[in-house]
Amino acid sequence: MNLNLKDKVVVITGGGAGIGHASAEAFRAEGAEVVVWDVMSEPKIDVTSKDSVEAATAAVIAEHGRIDVLVNNAGIVRDAQLVKWKDGEVVSTMDDAAFDAVVNVNLKGVFLCTRAVVPHMIRQSSGVILNASSIVGLYGNFGQTNYAATKAGVISFTRTWARELGRFGIRVNAVAPGFIATEMVKAMPQKVLDSMSARTPLAQLGDSADVANAFVWPASHAAPFLSRTVLSVDGGLVLGT
């Protein structure tokens, strides 16, 4: 896209697969130096660990001298109904472990990574933070109390940090994907995939590259006045309709 990202240092969390991997490739295609933080990478970076994140940040600064873009993409799902009720009785509930795991990765992880990186961006008087939200953070979704709450929280992070950090030349935006055909999604039964497509006005699932490009453009010189924005990449989808 010729977005002048040559030699920019980009950190992508959860960049080992899916949207994160596609994003890493998209940034590399624009000439950026990409560093992936992932529990599946070497060295392993755990975004829920303050020590792990701060050590990883220090390593990037030691090697590259700066961080120009942080893409907070790492996330997990642990779906369950808040309370599943059948025949007048509670069958199951969302347990504490499922709630805490999703909050720790999807919300606390974004907080820890951004807090570690921002001081370096302030010192260089520039930077871009891009947070992965979701359409469910805007509309909610059945069976995703924990996930939807974290993705709504990420939007609040985005809007708050844009206000706090703009005076330092740091822009903060979020991307909210709809139904994206990642490897995990494509493994679902065909009838589920067909239902997802049918609920999207464009009548198809998105591709990881669609979301990757939505991260790359706001990070570039082509979007210098874009901040506090939630960019929906969802084919026009509105959940619940």
ZIGI-V160354 format. One record per residue. N is the residue number from 1. RES is the residue in one small letter. SS is DSSP state (helix for helix, strand for strand, loop for the rest). OMEGA is omega in whole degrees, 0 to 359 (999 if undefined). D_CENTER is the distance of its C-alpha to the mean C-alpha in Angstrom with 2 decimals. Layout:
n res ss omega d_center
N RES SS OMEGA D_CENTER
N RES SS OMEGA D_CENTER
//
This chain:
n res ss omega d_center
1 m loop 180 21.50
2 n loop 185 23.36
3 l loop 174 20.92
4 n loop 177 22.54
5 l loop 181 19.82
6 k loop 177 22.50
7 d loop 173 22.40
8 k loop 181 19.38
9 v strand 186 17.68
10 v strand 175 13.95
11 v strand 180 12.06
12 i strand 176 9.07
13 t strand 182 8.06
14 g loop 186 8.39
15 g loop 184 10.04
16 g loop 183 13.01
17 a loop 173 12.60
18 g helix 182 11.31
19 i helix 180 8.66
20 g helix 178 8.09
21 h helix 178 11.89
22 a helix 179 12.39
23 s helix 178 10.41
24 a helix 179 12.61
25 e helix 181 15.57
26 a helix 178 15.03
27 f helix 178 14.99
28 r helix 179 17.95
29 a helix 178 19.73
30 e loop 176 19.74
31 g loop 182 21.34
32 a loop 171 18.66
33 e strand 187 18.99
34 v strand 174 15.83
35 v strand 181 15.36
36 v strand 172 13.25
37 w strand 185 12.62
38 d loop 178 12.76
39 v loop 180 15.18
40 m loop 182 16.73
41 s loop 174 17.44
42 e loop 356 20.48
43 p loop 180 20.57
44 k loop 178 18.44
45 i loop 180 15.83
46 d loop 185 15.07
47 v loop 178 12.33
48 t loop 182 14.38
49 s loop 178 17.43
50 k helix 183 18.44
51 d helix 180 20.95
52 s helix 181 18.75
53 v helix 182 16.18
54 e helix 176 19.11
55 a helix 179 21.01
56 a helix 178 18.29
57 t helix 179 17.99
58 a helix 180 21.78
59 a helix 178 22.01
60 v helix 180 19.94
61 i helix 180 22.12
62 a helix 183 25.20
63 e helix 189 24.61
64 h helix 177 23.25
65 g loop 183 24.32
66 r loop 169 21.24
67 i loop 182 17.46
68 d loop 183 16.79
69 v strand 172 13.04
70 l strand 175 10.20
71 v strand 179 6.74
72 n strand 187 4.76
73 n loop 186 2.97
74 a loop 179 5.86
75 g loop 178 6.83
76 i loop 172 10.29
77 v loop 173 12.65
78 r loop 191 16.24
79 d loop 173 17.77
80 a strand 173 21.17
81 q loop 176 23.19
82 l loop 174 23.88
83 v strand 176 27.53
84 k strand 188 28.90
85 w strand 178 32.44
86 k strand 177 35.19
87 d loop 175 38.95
88 g loop 182 39.01
89 e strand 173 37.12
90 v strand 179 33.73
91 v strand 179 32.64
92 s strand 175 29.40
93 t strand 170 26.71
94 m loop 185 23.14
95 d loop 184 24.02
96 d helix 183 23.02
97 a helix 179 21.56
98 a helix 179 19.05
99 f helix 184 18.10
100 d helix 182 17.94
101 a helix 182 15.98
102 v helix 178 12.99
103 v helix 182 13.33
104 n helix 181 13.77
105 v helix 192 10.67
106 n helix 183 8.09
107 l helix 180 10.01
108 k helix 179 12.50
109 g helix 177 10.46
110 v helix 178 8.44
111 f helix 183 12.03
112 l helix 182 13.75
113 c helix 182 11.91
114 t helix 179 12.19
115 r helix 181 15.71
116 a helix 187 16.74
117 v helix 188 15.79
118 v helix 180 16.93
119 p helix 179 20.63
120 h helix 176 20.71
121 m helix 178 19.28
122 i helix 180 21.88
123 r helix 181 24.59
124 q helix 177 23.91
125 s loop 178 23.63
126 s loop 176 20.56
127 g strand 178 16.86
128 v strand 175 13.60
129 i strand 181 10.43
130 l strand 185 7.35
131 n strand 178 4.70
132 a strand 172 2.17
133 s strand 180 5.47
134 s strand 174 8.06
135 i helix 180 11.72
136 v helix 173 12.77
137 g helix 177 11.62
138 l helix 189 14.14
139 y helix 187 16.81
140 g loop 178 16.61
141 n loop 180 17.48
142 f loop 176 20.37
143 g loop 184 19.90
144 q strand 177 16.45
145 t helix 184 17.57
146 n helix 184 15.31
147 y helix 181 12.05
148 a helix 179 12.83
149 a helix 180 13.81
150 t helix 182 10.70
151 k helix 171 8.65
152 a helix 177 11.74
153 g helix 178 11.80
154 v helix 176 8.54
155 i helix 177 10.46
156 s helix 173 13.45
157 f helix 184 12.05
158 t helix 183 11.29
159 r helix 178 14.81
160 t helix 183 16.49
161 w helix 177 15.36
162 a helix 178 16.21
163 r helix 184 19.62
164 e helix 193 20.11
165 l helix 181 19.11
166 g helix 182 20.31
167 r helix 177 23.79
168 f helix 180 22.73
169 g loop 182 21.48
170 i strand 177 17.76
171 r strand 182 15.63
172 v strand 179 12.45
173 n strand 177 10.55
174 a strand 174 7.72
175 v strand 183 7.12
176 a strand 180 8.13
177 p strand 169 9.10
178 g loop 180 12.34
179 f loop 184 14.11
180 i strand 184 13.04
181 a loop 171 15.62
182 t loop 179 13.92
183 e helix 180 16.60
184 m helix 181 15.92
185 v helix 183 16.36
186 k helix 178 19.33
187 a loop 179 21.03
188 m loop 177 21.53
189 p loop 184 25.04
190 q helix 181 25.96
191 k helix 176 26.96
192 v helix 178 23.50
193 l helix 178 22.06
194 d helix 178 24.93
195 s helix 178 24.19
196 m helix 180 20.59
197 s helix 183 22.03
198 a helix 181 24.83
199 r loop 180 22.68
200 t loop 182 21.00
201 p loop 178 23.41
202 l loop 174 22.92
203 a loop 176 23.95
204 q loop 173 21.52
205 l loop 174 18.13
206 g strand 177 15.60
207 d loop 179 15.07
208 s helix 180 12.16
209 a helix 178 13.80
210 d helix 180 13.50
211 v helix 178 9.74
212 a helix 179 10.32
213 n helix 178 13.07
214 a helix 172 11.22
215 f helix 186 9.32
216 v helix 184 12.75
217 w helix 180 14.96
218 p helix 179 13.66
219 a helix 192 13.84
220 s loop 177 17.40
221 h helix 180 20.84
222 a helix 182 20.88
223 a helix 187 18.80
224 p loop 184 20.55
225 f loop 182 20.92
226 l loop 176 17.49
227 s loop 180 15.97
228 r loop 183 14.87
229 t loop 171 13.91
230 v strand 184 11.63
231 l strand 180 11.80
232 s strand 177 12.24
233 v strand 194 12.34
234 d loop 180 14.38
235 g loop 180 17.91
236 g loop 185 19.30
237 l loop 168 18.51
238 v loop 183 19.44
239 l loop 177 19.19
240 g loop 179 22.58
241 t loop 999 24.64
//
